[in-house]
Amino acid sequence: MYIETSSQRTRSKTCCRRRSRKKQLPPDLKELLEETVTRVFDVELDHIRMPTRGRARVAIARQVAMYLAHVSCGLSLTETGELFGRDRTTVSHACQVVEDRREDPEFDRALQLLENITKILTFCLPAAPAPEEDEELWDA
């Protein structure tokens, strides 16, 4: 019999809650997430971008990238699916797989670090300036 703990319920609600985006996300968000995840999971970038599942290590790395886009960057399941060329149900499954793996303390620590890094990269770095803002930067 499976009994869900309160921490699991909290994380599940967090996973599927859409967060508001205060700043514009970087236009190369997918590449940023993929490159970050490939370094942590030691997989090839080309393997992450393959349309097929691939090896388990590659699949979990891709699932983590989708999870980060949804949870840390606040994209909806549909937006995340469009970003990665997957269906929203695939993204939902990826988020559930990642949440389930968080029971492993080592994986959970790594994911917490990735979430923090992703938030810093997407929300603290300035977005590309609009053309009129670019002129103001040079005039200063």
Residue pairs with C-beta under 8 A, 6 or more apart in sequence:
8 99
11 99
11 102
12 96
12 99
14 71
15 67
15 70
15 71
15 95
15 96
15 98
15 99
16 77
16 92
16 95
18 74
18 75
18 76
19 71
19 74
20 74
21 73
21 74
22 123
23 122
23 123
23 127
24 127
25 73
25 75
25 122
25 127
26 32
26 121
26 122
26 125
26 127
26 128
27 128
29 69
29 73
29 83
29 122
30 69
30 83
30 84
32 121
32 122
33 65
33 68
33 69
33 73
33 118
34 45
34 48
34 49
34 65
35 45
36 65
36 68
36 114
36 117
36 118
36 121
37 43
37 48
37 61
37 62
37 64
37 65
37 68
37 114
38 44
38 45
38 48
38 61
40 61
40 64
40 110
40 114
41 57
41 60
41 61
41 64
42 57
43 57
43 58
43 61
44 58
47 54
47 55
47 58
48 58
48 61
48 62
48 65
50 58
51 85
53 59
54 62
60 97
60 98
60 101
62 84
62 94
63 94
63 95
63 97
63 98
64 98
64 111
64 114
65 84
66 80
66 81
66 84
66 86
66 90
66 91
66 94
66 95
67 94
67 95
67 98
67 99
67 111
68 114
68 115
68 118
69 75
69 79
69 80
69 83
69 84
70 76
70 77
70 80
70 91
70 95
71 95
71 115
72 114
72 115
72 118
72 119
72 122
73 118
73 122
75 83
76 88
77 88
77 89
77 91
77 92
77 95
78 88
80 86
80 88
80 91
81 87
81 88
81 90
81 91
84 91
86 94
98 111
101 107
102 108
102 111
129 137
